[in-house]
Amino acid sequence: MSTHHQIIVIGGGNAGISVAAQLLNKNKSLDIAIVEPSDNHYYQPAWSLVGAGIFNKAKTVRNESSVIPEGAKWIKDAVCTFLPEINKVKLGSGNQLHYDYLIVAPGIQLNWGEVKGLKENLGKNGVCSNYDFRYADYTWECIQKTKSGRAIFTNPHTPVKCGGAPQKIMYLATDYFAKQGIADKIQAEMWTGGTRVFGVPKYEEVLKKIIEKRKIKFSFFQKLVEIDGENKKAKFIGIGTANEGVETWVDFEMIHVTPPQSAPDFVKTSPIANGAGWVDVDKYTLQHIKYPNIFSLGDASSLPTSRTGAAVRKQAPVLVKNLFSLMQGKPLEAKYDGYTSCPVVTGYGKLVLAEFDYNNQPTETFPFNQAKERWSMFMLKRYILPWLYWNRILPGKM
């Protein structure tokens, strides 16, 4: 195995694959290696739909080998740590790789173990999560079995990938309950570490109306700390100024858990991380603050925007342009404005397409008001985006 590569990409998810593909589309002679330990590649945005019984889980997974760009070398190994002072990456196998340029895109880490009893109960006792491929369809089972009582949905106190996902399944579940004529028998509740329903006022307004109409109860500044699956109870601790340390046990019939998340441990403990553990990059150029031959994008980066595939789609071409500029000794002129998108599914056949930038200003694609529930946008989510992902985004064609 060659131990030196011109460009090493850490991560074989959306960010790593699409960037590598875009680079090779522009220059097929580049020597690019992708470090990724997983056998499978997942289209995770569809898991909310899997959890609502309207998407085939098997269609969200493909062999990792099938998405590796032609011309790139796949190194099936995990990263142990970074040695940026000598331009090396240490792997779990003990091998070290030397690079000229490094792109760090390993995704986000799901910290299931931070909630006592969660791992032991996930996939049974009414405890479900669309954040795990293995259990996404169990969410649908839970929704169907819930006939009365509390349906709890959680959002952690940490950043998460696809910030709207914790709410999407809540809206789908409450729409299902209404269609079954049992909405008045079920109290849907969102327990969140956040401070508001949605960060962009234009979209928050329409979501608040849906919440009010469906009588969904929101509890803010709450951290899930324990699951008692056998007795169907969940423990929360207040994390706000007014409720700091206040413990609350809540009964549930079903609970959909979004786990606490962070940058991967091998990033958090490395020299390339900032104080919060994310890869420390300039928010406009995506170049590392300290090490100029390192770039990062996607969920593990320090970019202060929602962690979504849509954000990656806008970040990737900026990184590619700036990396080529660096290689040619030119100024880095491409800028990322923080664009991200959150297709908030609000029910079966209904979706609010939120698009915004670093300043939480709407940056909408379509020539109509996207702060409305629309069937057309649901069709975009359900059919068009998955096709674009596999056929255009991963091959680096958009």
C-alpha positions as CSV (number, residue, x, y, z in Angstrom):
1,M,0.0,0.0,0.0
2,S,1.3,3.4,-1.0
3,T,1.8,5.6,2.1
4,H,1.9,8.9,0.3
5,H,-0.9,10.6,-1.6
6,Q,-1.3,14.0,-3.0
7,I,-4.7,14.5,-1.5
8,I,-6.2,12.4,1.3
9,V,-9.9,12.6,2.1
10,I,-11.0,11.5,5.5
11,G,-14.6,10.1,5.3
12,G,-16.6,8.3,2.6
13,G,-19.9,9.9,3.3
14,N,-21.7,12.6,1.3
15,A,-19.0,15.3,1.9
16,G,-15.9,13.1,1.3
17,I,-17.3,11.3,-1.8
18,S,-18.7,14.4,-3.6
19,V,-15.6,16.5,-3.0
20,A,-13.3,13.7,-4.3
21,A,-15.5,13.3,-7.3
22,Q,-15.6,17.0,-8.1
23,L,-11.8,17.2,-7.8
24,L,-11.3,14.2,-10.2
25,N,-13.9,15.5,-12.6
26,K,-11.7,18.6,-13.0
27,N,-8.4,16.8,-13.0
28,K,-8.3,13.0,-13.5
29,S,-4.5,12.9,-12.9
30,L,-4.9,13.8,-9.2
31,D,-3.7,11.2,-6.7
32,I,-6.6,11.0,-4.2
33,A,-7.1,8.5,-1.4
34,I,-10.3,8.2,0.6
35,V,-10.0,6.8,4.1
36,E,-13.3,5.2,5.2
37,P,-13.8,2.0,7.4
38,S,-17.5,1.3,6.6
39,D,-18.7,-1.3,4.1
40,N,-21.9,0.6,3.4
41,H,-22.9,4.1,2.3
42,Y,-26.3,5.5,3.5
43,Y,-28.7,8.1,2.2
44,Q,-29.8,9.2,5.6
45,P,-32.2,12.0,4.7
46,A,-34.8,9.4,3.8
47,W,-34.8,7.8,7.2
48,S,-37.5,10.1,8.5
49,L,-39.7,8.8,5.7
50,V,-38.7,5.2,6.6
51,G,-39.8,5.9,10.1
52,A,-43.2,7.1,8.8
53,G,-43.7,4.0,6.7
54,I,-43.4,5.7,3.3
55,F,-39.9,4.8,2.1
56,N,-38.1,1.5,1.6
57,K,-35.2,1.3,4.0
58,A,-33.3,-1.0,1.7
59,K,-33.2,1.8,-0.9
60,T,-31.2,4.0,1.5
61,V,-28.1,1.8,1.5
62,R,-25.5,0.8,-1.1
63,N,-22.0,-0.7,-1.0
64,E,-19.4,1.8,-0.2
65,S,-17.3,0.5,-3.1
66,S,-20.1,1.5,-5.5
67,V,-19.8,5.2,-4.7
68,I,-16.0,5.5,-4.6
69,P,-15.1,7.8,-7.6
70,E,-13.3,6.3,-10.5
71,G,-9.6,7.2,-10.1
72,A,-9.7,7.5,-6.3
73,K,-8.1,4.8,-4.0
74,W,-10.2,3.5,-1.1
75,I,-8.3,2.8,2.0
76,K,-10.6,0.7,4.2
77,D,-9.4,1.8,7.6
78,A,-10.2,4.2,10.4
79,V,-8.4,7.3,11.5
80,C,-6.7,7.2,14.9
81,T,-5.3,10.7,15.0
82,F,-3.8,13.6,12.9
83,L,-0.2,14.6,12.8
84,P,-0.5,18.0,11.0
85,E,3.0,19.2,11.8
86,I,4.5,16.4,9.6
87,N,1.5,16.1,7.2
88,K,0.5,12.6,8.3
89,V,-2.5,10.7,9.4
90,K,-2.3,7.8,11.7
91,L,-4.7,4.9,11.1
92,G,-6.2,2.3,13.4
93,S,-4.2,-0.4,11.7
94,G,-1.0,1.4,12.9
95,N,-0.1,2.6,9.4
96,Q,0.6,6.2,8.7
97,L,-0.3,8.1,5.5
98,H,1.6,11.1,4.3
99,Y,-0.3,13.8,2.4
100,D,0.3,17.1,0.5
101,Y,-3.3,18.2,1.1
102,L,-5.9,16.9,3.6
103,I,-9.7,17.1,3.4
104,V,-11.4,16.2,6.7
105,A,-15.0,15.1,6.3
106,P,-15.7,12.1,8.7
107,G,-19.2,13.2,9.6
108,I,-20.7,13.4,13.1
109,Q,-20.6,11.0,16.0
110,L,-23.8,9.8,17.6
111,N,-23.2,9.5,21.4
112,W,-25.9,7.0,22.3
113,G,-24.1,6.1,25.5
114,E,-24.6,9.6,27.0
115,V,-28.2,8.7,27.8
116,K,-28.4,6.0,30.5
117,G,-30.4,3.0,29.3
118,L,-30.8,4.2,25.7
119,K,-28.6,1.7,23.9
120,E,-30.1,-1.2,25.9
121,N,-33.7,-0.2,25.0
122,L,-33.3,1.1,21.5
123,G,-35.5,-0.9,19.1
124,K,-37.8,-2.2,21.9
125,N,-40.1,-1.0,24.7
126,G,-41.4,1.8,22.5
127,V,-37.9,3.4,22.3
128,C,-37.1,4.3,18.7
129,S,-34.8,6.6,16.6
130,N,-34.5,7.4,12.9
131,Y,-30.8,8.2,13.5
132,D,-29.9,4.5,13.2
133,F,-30.4,2.5,10.0
134,R,-31.1,-0.6,12.0
135,Y,-34.0,0.8,13.9
136,A,-35.6,3.4,11.6
137,D,-38.4,1.1,10.6
138,Y,-39.1,0.3,14.3
139,T,-40.2,4.0,14.6
140,W,-43.0,3.2,12.2
141,E,-44.0,0.2,14.3
142,C,-44.1,2.4,17.4
143,I,-46.3,5.0,15.6
144,Q,-48.7,2.4,14.5
145,K,-48.9,0.7,18.0
146,T,-49.5,4.0,19.8
147,K,-53.2,4.4,20.5
148,S,-53.2,6.6,23.6
149,G,-50.9,8.2,26.1
150,R,-47.7,10.2,25.5
151,A,-45.7,10.2,22.3
152,I,-42.4,11.9,23.2
153,F,-39.9,13.3,20.7
154,T,-36.5,14.6,21.8
155,N,-33.9,17.0,20.5
156,P,-30.5,17.1,22.3
157,H,-28.6,20.1,23.7
158,T,-25.9,19.5,21.1
159,P,-25.6,20.3,17.4
160,V,-27.2,17.4,15.3
161,K,-27.1,16.4,11.7
162,C,-30.2,17.5,9.9
163,G,-31.5,19.8,12.7
164,G,-35.1,19.5,11.5
165,A,-35.2,15.7,11.7
166,P,-36.3,15.5,15.3
167,Q,-39.4,17.5,14.4
168,K,-40.1,15.9,11.1
169,I,-41.0,12.5,12.6
170,M,-43.1,14.3,15.2
171,Y,-45.1,16.1,12.5
172,L,-45.5,12.8,10.5
173,A,-46.6,10.9,13.6
174,T,-49.2,13.5,14.7
175,D,-50.5,13.6,11.1
176,Y,-50.9,9.8,11.2
177,F,-52.7,10.0,14.6
178,A,-55.1,12.5,13.2
179,K,-55.8,10.4,10.1
180,Q,-56.5,7.4,12.4
181,G,-59.0,9.6,14.4
182,I,-57.0,9.1,17.6
183,A,-55.2,12.5,17.9
184,D,-57.3,13.5,20.9
185,K,-56.1,10.4,22.8
186,I,-52.4,11.0,22.3
187,Q,-50.4,13.9,23.7
188,A,-47.4,14.6,21.4
189,E,-44.6,16.3,23.2
190,M,-41.2,17.7,22.1
191,W,-38.5,17.8,24.8
192,T,-35.6,19.8,23.5
193,G,-32.4,21.3,24.6
194,G,-33.0,24.2,22.3
195,T,-34.6,27.6,23.0
196,R,-37.1,27.9,20.1
197,V,-39.0,25.9,17.5
198,F,-36.9,27.0,14.5
199,G,-34.0,29.5,14.1
200,V,-35.4,31.4,11.1
201,P,-38.5,33.5,12.0
202,K,-40.1,33.1,8.5
203,Y,-40.3,29.3,8.8
204,E,-40.8,29.2,12.6
205,E,-44.1,31.1,12.2
206,V,-45.7,28.4,10.0
207,L,-44.3,25.6,12.2
208,K,-45.7,27.3,15.3
209,K,-49.2,27.3,13.7
210,I,-48.9,23.6,13.0
211,I,-47.8,22.9,16.6
212,E,-50.7,24.9,18.0
213,K,-53.3,23.2,15.7
214,R,-52.1,19.8,16.7
215,K,-51.8,20.7,20.3
216,I,-48.1,19.6,20.5
217,K,-46.5,20.5,23.8
218,F,-42.9,21.9,23.7
219,S,-40.6,21.8,26.7
220,F,-37.4,23.8,26.1
221,F,-34.0,23.7,27.9
222,Q,-34.4,20.0,28.6
223,K,-31.7,17.3,28.4
224,L,-32.6,13.6,28.2
225,V,-30.4,11.7,30.6
226,E,-32.1,8.3,31.2
227,I,-34.5,5.8,29.6
228,D,-36.3,3.3,31.8
229,G,-37.7,1.1,28.9
230,E,-39.3,-1.5,31.1
231,N,-41.4,1.0,32.9
232,K,-41.7,3.3,29.9
233,K,-40.3,6.4,31.6
234,A,-37.8,9.0,30.5
235,K,-35.8,11.3,32.7
236,F,-34.9,14.9,31.8
237,I,-32.8,17.5,33.5
238,G,-33.3,21.2,33.0
239,I,-30.4,23.1,31.5
240,G,-31.8,26.6,31.3
241,T,-31.3,29.5,33.8
242,A,-34.8,29.0,35.2
243,N,-34.8,25.2,35.4
244,E,-31.1,24.4,35.9
245,G,-30.8,20.9,37.4
246,V,-34.5,20.3,37.8
247,E,-35.3,16.6,37.2
248,T,-38.5,15.4,35.5
249,W,-39.6,11.8,34.9
250,V,-42.1,11.5,32.0
251,D,-44.2,8.5,31.1
252,F,-44.4,7.5,27.5
253,E,-46.1,5.1,25.1
254,M,-43.4,5.7,22.5
255,I,-40.3,7.9,22.6
256,H,-38.3,8.9,19.5
257,V,-34.8,9.9,20.6
258,T,-32.3,12.0,18.7
259,P,-29.0,11.2,20.5
260,P,-26.5,13.8,21.6
261,Q,-23.9,14.3,18.9
262,S,-20.4,15.7,18.5
263,A,-17.3,15.5,16.2
264,P,-15.7,12.1,16.2
265,D,-13.4,11.4,19.1
266,F,-10.4,11.2,16.9
267,V,-11.1,14.7,15.7
268,K,-12.0,16.1,19.2
269,T,-8.7,15.1,20.7
270,S,-6.5,16.1,17.7
271,P,-4.4,19.2,17.0
272,I,-6.8,20.2,14.2
273,A,-9.8,20.7,16.5
274,N,-11.0,23.9,18.0
275,G,-12.1,24.2,21.7
276,A,-15.5,22.7,21.0
277,G,-13.9,19.7,19.2
278,W,-14.8,20.6,15.6
279,V,-12.2,20.9,12.7
280,D,-11.2,24.5,13.0
281,V,-11.7,26.1,9.6
282,D,-12.4,29.6,8.2
283,K,-16.2,29.7,7.8
284,Y,-15.9,31.3,4.3
285,T,-13.0,29.5,2.6
286,L,-13.2,26.2,4.5
287,Q,-9.4,26.3,5.0
288,H,-7.9,25.3,8.4
289,I,-7.1,28.3,10.6
290,K,-3.6,27.0,11.5
291,Y,-2.7,24.5,8.8
292,P,-3.2,25.9,5.3
293,N,-3.0,22.5,3.5
294,I,-6.0,21.2,5.5
295,F,-9.6,21.8,4.6
296,S,-12.8,20.6,6.1
297,L,-16.5,20.5,5.2
298,G,-19.7,18.8,6.4
299,D,-20.8,17.7,9.9
300,A,-17.4,17.6,11.6
301,S,-16.3,21.0,10.5
302,S,-16.6,24.1,12.7
303,L,-18.8,25.9,10.1
304,P,-21.6,27.6,12.1
305,T,-24.5,26.4,10.1
306,S,-27.0,23.5,10.2
307,R,-25.4,20.2,9.4
308,T,-27.2,19.0,6.3
309,G,-26.5,17.4,2.9
310,A,-27.7,20.6,1.3
311,A,-25.0,22.6,3.1
312,V,-22.4,20.1,1.9
313,R,-23.6,20.6,-1.7
314,K,-22.8,24.3,-1.5
315,Q,-19.6,23.8,0.5
316,A,-18.0,21.2,-1.8
317,P,-17.5,23.5,-4.9
318,V,-16.1,26.2,-2.7
319,L,-13.6,23.8,-1.2
320,V,-12.6,22.4,-4.6
321,K,-12.0,25.9,-6.0
322,N,-10.0,27.0,-3.1
323,L,-7.9,23.8,-3.0
324,F,-7.0,24.2,-6.6
325,S,-6.1,27.9,-5.9
326,L,-3.8,26.9,-3.1
327,M,-2.2,24.2,-5.3
328,Q,-1.5,26.9,-7.9
329,G,-0.3,29.5,-5.4
330,K,-3.2,31.8,-5.9
331,P,-5.4,33.6,-3.4
332,L,-8.5,31.7,-2.1
333,E,-11.3,33.6,-3.5
334,A,-14.3,31.2,-3.4
335,K,-16.6,32.0,-0.4
336,Y,-19.3,29.9,1.3
337,D,-22.1,32.0,2.6
338,G,-23.5,29.5,5.1
339,Y,-26.3,28.2,2.9
340,T,-28.2,25.3,4.2
341,S,-31.6,23.7,3.6
342,C,-34.0,21.9,5.8
343,P,-36.9,20.2,4.1
344,V,-39.3,20.1,7.0
345,V,-41.8,17.3,6.4
346,T,-45.0,18.5,8.2
347,G,-47.2,15.5,7.3
348,Y,-48.0,13.0,4.6
349,G,-47.8,14.9,1.4
350,K,-46.8,18.2,3.1
351,L,-43.4,19.9,3.4
352,V,-42.0,23.4,4.2
353,L,-38.7,23.9,2.4
354,A,-36.5,26.1,4.6
355,E,-33.4,27.5,3.0
356,F,-31.2,30.1,4.7
357,D,-27.7,31.4,5.2
358,Y,-25.3,32.3,8.0
359,N,-27.4,35.3,8.9
360,N,-30.6,33.1,9.1
361,Q,-31.9,35.0,6.1
362,P,-34.0,33.0,3.7
363,T,-32.2,32.1,0.4
364,E,-35.0,30.4,-1.4
365,T,-34.6,28.4,-4.7
366,F,-38.1,28.6,-6.0
367,P,-40.2,31.6,-7.2
368,F,-42.8,31.2,-4.5
369,N,-43.1,31.5,-0.8
370,Q,-41.5,28.4,0.6
371,A,-42.8,29.1,4.2
372,K,-45.9,27.2,3.3
373,E,-46.8,23.5,3.4
374,R,-46.7,22.2,-0.2
375,W,-47.3,18.9,-1.8
376,S,-44.8,19.7,-4.6
377,M,-42.0,20.1,-2.1
378,F,-42.9,16.8,-0.5
379,M,-42.6,15.2,-3.9
380,L,-39.2,16.8,-4.2
381,K,-38.1,15.3,-0.9
382,R,-39.7,11.9,-1.5
383,Y,-38.6,11.3,-5.1
384,I,-36.3,13.9,-6.7
385,L,-33.7,14.4,-4.0
386,P,-32.9,10.7,-3.5
387,W,-32.3,10.4,-7.3
388,L,-30.2,13.5,-7.4
389,Y,-28.1,12.3,-4.5
390,W,-27.1,8.9,-6.0
391,N,-26.9,10.1,-9.6
392,R,-25.7,13.7,-9.5
393,I,-24.4,14.8,-6.1
394,L,-22.2,11.8,-5.2
395,P,-20.7,11.7,-8.8
396,G,-19.7,15.4,-8.3
397,K,-22.0,16.6,-11.1
398,M,-23.8,19.2,-9.0
